Amino acid sequence: MSTGGTDQVGVSRRRKLWVIGLGVVVAVAAALAVHTVVVSQQTAAAAGERIVQLPDGDVHVVEDGPAGAPALLLIHGYASSVDWWDSIVPALAEHYRVIRLDLLGHGSSAKPTAGYDMPSQARRAAAVLDKLGVTKAAVIGHSMGGLVATSLAEQRPDLVTALTLIDSPPNPASAIQQSLITRLVAVPVLGELLWQFRTDSRIRAGLSTAFTRDIAVPDAIVAGVRGMTYRSFTESPKESRRYTGERSLPDRLASIGRPVLVIFGSEDGRVRSASAEDYRIIPGVRIEMLPGVGHTPMLEDPQRTTDLILSFAAETAPK
């Protein structure tokens, strides 16, 4: 009996299945491509009680303390916001005009698709101070905020009187490799997919490396991370590595000629605490190591952090 007809039916069926399968693959690939573009191009406008409007991105600002007192500018780190300073602001504001800002892409500031390089962030910080009428300020930067503070001093040495860097990586090699999931978020296509599944519990898990001591992480901090766009979340660390890779922070600061205080937690889970020694090349640098403290001294040991900032600000105040 001939089986030619049966074979042809089988071939035809397999061909149809192959075409259907190919169509599904193409459809899924197209959907992923669209999803990737949509997620990576998401933006958000600035919000909050006080917004300083700037041509390349509006900035959320908070002020505390007497308007006529010497100014302290606090610059938060990556995936952070003005809320990270809450524990130390009251004591600082007793003596200083304390100015906090959300960097572009963070907190309540605008979240465009570009502008996350350190020099641009520093230019915005300078523009904020100019608009507030501040002509001199001691600048305190935490983690990535220390990079922005350094760039600000490079661009506007007339504006910056002294710098305090808190657990800021001096170079790319000083950073401790983060979890696999954190690294995967930066992978194109896969990262955009993972971004859609972020939850408060996963954000808190990701924040665990920011603290060594057992502290209650405020809901506002979790909400700040959740409010970031995919582009601001992934571009900021890339630009940080680019900035310190081009020239290390100690090398940059050594040539600026401003007093520098470096504070590090001895148990930092994000930046190798031993790298604090790299800052020794800065003339007159003061380095303070806080035992048993992790990457975020102002939340883990606010009293000691406040005391160090206040004493250094008093020592380096313009005469």
Residue, then its C-alpha position, 0 to 999 in steps of 0.5 A: m500500500s502506498t504511503g506517499g499521501t500520508d508522508q505528504v500530510g505529515v510534511s505539510r503538518r510539520r511545515k505548518l507547525w514550524v511556521i506557527g512556531l516561527g510566528v510565535v517566536v517573531a511575535v514574542a521577540a517583537a513584544l520584547a523589543v517594544h517592551t524594552v524600548v518602552v521601559s528604557q525610555q520611561t521618564a518622570a517629572a519632578a515633584g515635591e514642595r520645592i522644585v528648582q527649575l533648570p534647563d536640563g532637569d528640575v531638581h527637588v530641594v529641601e532646606d533646614g536651619p537658619a537662612g543666614a547661617p553658613a551653608l552645608l550641601l548634602i548630596h545623597g548616593y546612588a538609588s538614594s534621596v534626601d530622605w537618607w539624611d533625615s537622621i542627622v539633619p536636625a543636629l546639623a540644622e542647629h548651626y547651619r543652613v542645611i540644603r539637601l537635593d535629589l540628584l537627577g533621576h532620584g527621589s522627587s527630581a526629574k527623571p529624563t532619559a539622559g544627563y546622569d554623568m557626574p559633571s552634569q549632576a555637579r553642574r545642577a548642584a551648582a545651579v541650585l546653590d546659585k539660585l538659592g543665593v549661596t556663594k560658599a558651602a561645605v559639601i558632604g557627599h555619600s557614596m556616589g554623592g561624593l563623586v558629584a561633590t568632587s566634580l562640583a569642587e572641580q568645576r566651582p572651587d569658588l563655591v566649595t569650601a570643604l568636602t566630606l566624603i562618606d563611603s565614596p569609592p575612590n576608583p572602580a576597583s574599590a567597589i564590591q561586586q553586587s548580587l547576581i540579580t542586581r547585575l542582571v538588571a543592567v543586561p539589555v532586554l533581560g534587565e527591562l523584564l526584571w525591572q517590572f517585577r521589583t517589589d518592596s521585599r526585593i528592594r529591601a533585599g537589595l538594600s541589605t548591602a547598604f547596612t551592616r547594623d540592624i536598622a529599620v529601613p524607612d518606607a520612604i527609602v524603599a519608595g524612593v528606589r521604587g520611584m526610579t526609572y529603569r534608565s536612571f537606575t542603570e545609567s547612574p552606576k555606569e557613569s560613576r564607574r566612568y568618572t572614577g575610571e577616568r581619574s580616581l577621586p583621590d587624584r582629583l581631590a589632591s589637585i583641588g586644594r580644599p580640606v577633605l574629610v573621609i568617613f568610612g564604615s569598617e564593615d562596608g558591604r559595597v565599597r572596600s573599607a581598606s580603600a579609604e587609605d587611597y585618599r592618603i595622597i590628598p594633602g592634609v586629608r582626615i580619615e575616620m574609620l567607624p568600627g562596626v558600621g557599614h556603607t551608610p554611617m548617617l543611618e547606622d551611627p548618626q551621632r558619630t557621623t554628625d559629630l565628625i561633620l560638625s567638628f570638620a565644618a567648624e575647623t574648615a570654616p572660612k575665616 
